[in-house]
Amino acid sequence: MTTLDSQRQKAEWEVRLAAHGQSHLLRFWDQLDHAGQARLCEQLAALDLELIDQLWRDEDAAPDFAQLAQRALPPPAVRADGSGAAWTADEARRHGCEALRAGRVGMIVVAGGQGTRLGFDQAKAMYPIGPLSQRTLLQMLLDRLVAMAKKYDATIPLYVMTSPATHDDTLAYLEANHWFGWSRNDLRLFCQGTMPAVDLQTGKLLLQAPDQLALSPDGHGGMLSALTQAGLLDDARQRGIQQLFYAQIDNPLVAAADPLLIGHHLMAGSDMTTQVVSKREPLERVGNVVLVDGRVMIIEYSDLPADVARQRMPDGSLKLWAGNIAVHVFERAFLERASLSGTALPFHRAIKVVPTIDEQGRPVQPTEPNGLKFERFIFDLLPMAENAFVVESRAEDVFAPVKNSDGAATDTPAQSKAALSNLYRRWLRAAGVEVAEHVPIEIHPNWAVEAEDVAQRAAGLRIVGPTYLHVE
């Protein structure tokens, strides 16, 4: 690029940015080399300046959750004991198994997070979590899906959403491990989008460096647009996939492609089914799955008034009992319809500390929140879903997220590993195996992928010490 071209480009951007009060983004233009100018131009070209203006202005666009909460009822649900549905668990499981055998089920996993809070300097997907094998979070999921596909004699394609911060590392990890035996056609990576942060006081876009905007991932709700843009909804349709099982990578206890959950979804005729656990106490820090004005939705714990959260039913149980664990089953056709709607997934405003630079281009690390970030949440699809349904599972069977480093009060690797061992211990004991208390146990899915598979291999087994059951 010549100097003349550079100045012409700068002048063009000055006109476009000035119309939105964002001319400051070019403050360092003349100090940048050609690569820096090109990098900045690429990021500016990706901006929807009208949308940024709207998000900044619409301070009151969020629903009045306190008012909605006053009308909230328990959601339509089948409880963990099987009550609440017009069909049995056996009927649901049979339908789920049929869908798997027919090759109608695919899976989406959100894996864009980094391991910073774990003191881990890689993508969280690579965190070792196997109680004895030290298999990573991603490998645990891949191993399960391989075993489920073998059991049901079908292909279960997996779509993995990364983020700009984790995509290259995740790809390199898979390549270094030969994709764990997966076909590149059946294991597909796609990268979520980003949104710029704006100054909390002025609405001006923040710079992270002279040639870089302060960008961050656009939330797990960005999955829908990223999946669509990558052509993977089309891929699912061409494969005959009708149901897409969704989960987040940080929960190694998730029963990926669970036929029971899929079956309940099918029996309910639901566009979107959500797996939940019963809240342990009224003010637990989880999203609350509720029914408001005939539509299922989620009210975050921070938006639920304490007096509403504490409401009880006549039998003493919590009225709003259903805690979201970010596991869903979607109809592919529903996601296709939602992808065409500009309002299906609104942006949420989050006040955050955003590293930036000062007027001289020097790094600034604020000590107080200074910026607004904009994110989408996938659960915002619930209100537009027909026959949205909720399935309760026992937390000890399905939910042990890895979010905080060991030593924290909740959601630590040690707690997650213990939960995995406890699950495998219950499987073994249910099959009549004598198992000592508190010893680490791990079952690889190639030995048993579901509880019902254990009895076929458990004859004569007795476990007294750390045991890793797997097929070489």
Secondary structure, 3 states (H helix, E strand, C coil): CCHHHHHHHHHHHHHHHHCCCCHHHHCCHHHCCHHHHHHHHHHHHCCCHHHHHHHHHCCCCCCCHHHHHHCCECCCEECCCCCCCCCCHHHHHHHHHHHHHCCCEEEEEECCCECHHHCCCCEHHHCECCCCCCCEHHHHHHHHHHHHHHHCCCCCCEEEEECCCCHHHHHHHHHHCHHHHCCCCCEEEEECCEEECEECCCCCECEEECCEECEEECCHHHHHHHHHHCCHHHHHHHHCCCEEEEEECCCCCCCCCCHHHHHHHHHHCCCEEEEEEECCCCCCCCCEEEEECCEEEEECHHHCCHHHHCCECCCCCECCCEEEEEEEEEEHHHHHHHHCCCCCCCCEEEEECCCEECCCCCEECCCCCCEEEEECCHHHHHHHCCCCEEEECCHHHHCCCCCCCCCCCCCCHHHHHHHHHHHHHHHHHHCCCEECCCCCEEECCCCCCCHHHHHHCCCCCEECCCEEECCC
